[in-house]
Amino acid sequence: MTIEPFRSLPGQIVEDLRTRITAGTLRPGDPLPSTRVLARQRGISRGSVVAAYDQLSGEGYLVATRGGTRVNPELPRPPRPEHPAPGVPARPRLLGDLRPGVPDTALLASTLWRRAWRAAAAEPVAYPGQGSPRLRRLLAEHLRMTRSVAVSPEQIVVTLGARDGLRLILMATEGVVAVEDPGYPTLHQVPRNLGREVVPVPVDEEGLSVSRLAELAPEVVLVMPNHQYPTGSQMSAARRFELIEWSRRSGAILVEDDYDSELRPTHPALAALDPQGSVALLGSLAKTLTPALGLGYLVVPERLHDDVARHMLPVSGIVQDAIANFLENDGMRRHTARMGREYRRRREIFAEIFPRGIPMNGGLHAVIELGEDEDEVIARCRTRGLAVEGLSRYWTASDRPGIVIGLGAHNREKLREVLVELRRVLGT
Ligand SMILES: Cc1ncc(COP(=O)(O)O)c(C=O)c1O
């Protein structure tokens, strides 16, 4: 508030506070500064503030309480804006959240997890460049133990997740980007947003079609050999060798999305077969720990190192230290082992209720194929409070109606209840 010389000081304070209360920047119950403090802040006499508070109390806007003067808590709240702020989707009221990509985080907050965060927060440190050297050393160890990949910490960049890792590879390369069809649309959006041409390549029972790749001759290939999404299959050993061989001959970079391999027995990473460096490995902790971290890592092929380095974004030092502590205190290994067992039990519940569904080998999600229109089924689920996703959004063109459901959001008991309700809605 600027003091206007021709209006009474108490009058100006009254108008200022009244406007803020009616506009909602001061809410019912909010405390006001004491008359002494406000007088000092505004450089006016305390008497003027006392007179203003008295007037607003008389009007019913303020009340004097033992803890000081407050906005009257009985005032009606000003109406909220009708539309949520852009980028903040309205949360549907859900009976059952079966959207894929939501891991169960209820079991995450163990003593080791809390200890890891307490220590990280007590001494906040920032890490420019590739990220915390200790975290990179521990990630190299983690990759060696869990994915049979022998890399040095210098080859690892700490990222904001798989999408950020892919962005870095794309900044360091040029040309057409091949993606799996079906695949994970969230990642496919990254090259599109960067103006890159994206070509879909079919996936058969053995994995991505290398003969089709040879025809399309892309410079970059995004591939999920260890847990194809959403089909859940693993690329065969023969196809892996064929793919590596093709990339060597063509000079293309293979970007391996290795998003949840710690949760399940699977092949060693594709990067383990490729000492010559045509595979960039995208790691993410979104599924193994929680998407709330926004943390991942990238193993960078030697020849892209300098170009990647030019485009790195800093990642929270506290998050990096907490995860380094969690790896070091063995919390990560114990948590992923526990979640692996937990998700196996959930897949068993799914298989019991949907014997003809396809629980993904080791994953947190499952696919149910439908004999009727997908959109209709999704809408029917929604009206019964069940959130599911359509299978067709993962294909460029699909003649396989179905739904993809996540098994991560509810505990086993609730999951069973929600799946029984889903079976009722589907009429199976
Ligand atoms: C197939 C797939 N790739 C990658 C990720 C991780 O992506 P990000 O780390 O960018 O959240 C997920 C997470 O749900 C996923 O489902």
The ligand as an ORCA input file, in Angstrom:
! r2SCAN-3c Opt
* xyz 0 1
  C       7.908    -47.716    -20.658
  C       8.433    -46.696    -19.692
  N       9.611    -46.112    -19.931
  C      10.122    -45.188    -19.092
  C       9.452    -44.789    -17.949
  C      10.045    -43.758    -17.043
  O       9.972    -42.488    -17.604
  P      10.423    -41.186    -16.765
  O      11.638    -41.539    -15.979
  O      10.690    -40.145    -17.804
  O       9.270    -40.841    -15.882
  C       8.219    -45.360    -17.638
  C       7.512    -44.934    -16.446
  O       6.338    -45.110    -16.226
  C       7.691    -46.342    -18.550
  O       6.509    -46.919    -18.316
*
